[in-house]
Amino acid sequence: MSAENVPCPSCGATHDPQAIDAALKTCPSCGYHYRMEPMDRIAYIADPGSFVEFSANLRSLNPIDLAGYEEKLSEAEKKARMKEAVITGTCTIENKNVVLGLMSFTFMGGSMGSVVGEKVSRALLKGADERLPVIIYATSGGARMQEGIFSLMQMAKTASAAAELDKAGVPFFIVLCDPTTGGVTASFAMLADVTLAEPGALIGFAGPRVIEGTIRQKLPEGFQRAEFQLEKGFVDRIVPRKEQRALLSRLIDLHTCGCGA
C-alpha cells in the first residue's frame, strides 16, 4: 500500500497503511478485509520459517498459441511477484504438519490454467499420500480462458484429486477469499470437509451483473457475499483473519483425532 492514508471502501475511515498491515490488511475501524497476497498470508498462518514450497518451477505454456499470452504471463509474474496464480508448500500450524496452497488474485485474476490446476492437484494428492491435512486459500475469477479447453479440464482434475484425498480419509479445509468465482468455485473450492470464508468475500459461479442480465431481475442486497452464502448453507463459518490460525489448528485436531492423518 502507498505511504498516504488509505480510505476504507466500507466505512470511509482513513488509516495509515502500517496500521492496516498490522491489522492483517483489515480496516482497524470496521474490520473490512482488503485483498491479501499469499506471502503475507503465510506470515500469519504458518509457524515462522516452516513453509517449504514445492512444485515451484512449474510454468505456464501457451497450449492454444494465443497471441500475446506469453506477454500477459510475464506482466502478471512481475505484478504479483509469483510464477503462477497459486503457491503450494508444506508448513506447520501450531506444530501440526499440513499442506498449504494459496491463490493470488493479482496474478491474472487468480485464473485457473493448466499449471494452477496441476499445482492444486499435486497439493491434494500429496496430502493423500503423506496423510497431511490440506488447507487451500482460494481466490479466483475462474478458468483461464487464454488456455481454452485446457483450463476447463482443470476443474475435473482438481475435483478428482479432492476425491482421492477424501478417499484417503484426510481432512481438507478451504478458506474462500474475495472473490472466489467461476471454475474454481465449481470444482475444488466447494469440495472441502469444512468451508470457511473471509468476511464480505464474493463467492459464486457467475457474477451478480451476469445473473441480473440473464434473469432480468434485481438481486437481493448482499447476494453472493460470504454472509449470504453462510445463510444458504454454502459456507460453514465466516472467520476474520485474526482468528484463522487458531481455528485451523483446532479443526486439524478435531479431524485427525491423533489417527495419523
Secondary structure, DSSP 8 states (H G I E B T S, - for coil): --SS-EE-TTT--EE-HHHHHHTTSB-TTT--B----HHHHHHHHS-TT--EEESTT-----TT--TTHHHHHHHHHHHHTSSSSEEEEEEEETTEEEEEEEE-TTTGGG-B-HHHHHHHHHHHHHHHHHT--EEEEEEESSB-GGGTHHHHHHHHHHHHHHHHHHHTT--EEEEEEEEE-HHHHTTGGG-SSEEEE-TT-BB-SS-HHHHHHHH-S---TTTTBHHHHHHHTS-SEE--HHHHHHHHHHHHHHHHTTS--
